[in-house]
Amino acid sequence: MCLQFRWATLMGATNQNDKLLVLNRFEKSLIDLNDVYRKHQNYIRAKYKITSLEMEIIQLIVLEGKKKMKEIGQYFNIKLSTLTSIIVKIERQKLVKRVNSKDDRRVVFLEVTNKGNKLYTDYSKYIQVISTLMKSSMDEENFNAFTEGLSKMSELVSPS
């Protein structure tokens, strides 16, 4: 309740009823946003025939660069044997490729292929459209406050 009270206070609600209305509206907006995002993910998954985890692995490699199998397993908290079967599947689809380290041939990196990059571009294009729509619907000050609020929310609810 403390987090809810702080959020309602930040939103300018003055009495308990207003605070609850603000919180309910905020919670509904989060649920609606999640639903829209989930539907987009389902569309991409059906189009490219991949799972959410496979997409997240590709996204991680695109955003952070080539990764060792061990690093990916640790990041997603999955066993190397499980990860190997996942990688085999997306490797067969030519979305990622294994590359041996030049320094130590025992070390295997995963890189995203051109097809994998196209998938990620297609996947992230939707977020870019949403961002553009939001920016065009607000003045600069409100958009900056909105962006700061989303960053703060992510920071507050992050499991780390």
Residue pairs with C-beta under 8 A, 6 or more apart in sequence:
3 156
4 19
4 23
5 19
7 22
7 23
7 26
8 18
8 19
8 20
8 22
8 23
9 19
11 22
11 26
13 19
13 21
13 22
40 126
41 52
41 55
44 50
44 55
44 119
44 122
44 123
45 51
45 52
45 55
47 122
48 93
48 95
48 119
48 122
49 93
50 58
50 90
50 93
50 95
50 119
51 86
53 76
53 78
53 86
54 86
54 89
54 90
54 95
55 119
55 123
56 76
57 72
57 76
57 86
57 87
57 90
57 96
57 110
58 90
58 95
58 96
58 112
58 116
58 119
58 120
59 120
59 123
60 67
60 72
60 75
61 67
61 72
61 96
61 110
61 111
61 112
61 116
62 112
62 116
62 117
62 120
66 99
66 109
66 110
66 111
67 75
67 109
67 110
68 107
68 108
68 109
68 110
69 80
69 83
69 84
69 87
69 108
69 110
70 80
72 83
72 110
73 79
73 80
73 82
73 83
76 83
78 86
87 96
87 98
87 110
90 96
90 116
91 97
91 98
93 115
94 113
94 115
94 116
95 112
95 113
95 115
95 116
95 119
96 110
96 111
96 112
96 113
96 116
97 110
97 111
97 113
98 108
98 109
98 110
99 108
99 109
99 110
99 111
100 107
100 108
100 109
101 107
101 108
101 109
112 120
134 143
134 146
135 143
138 146
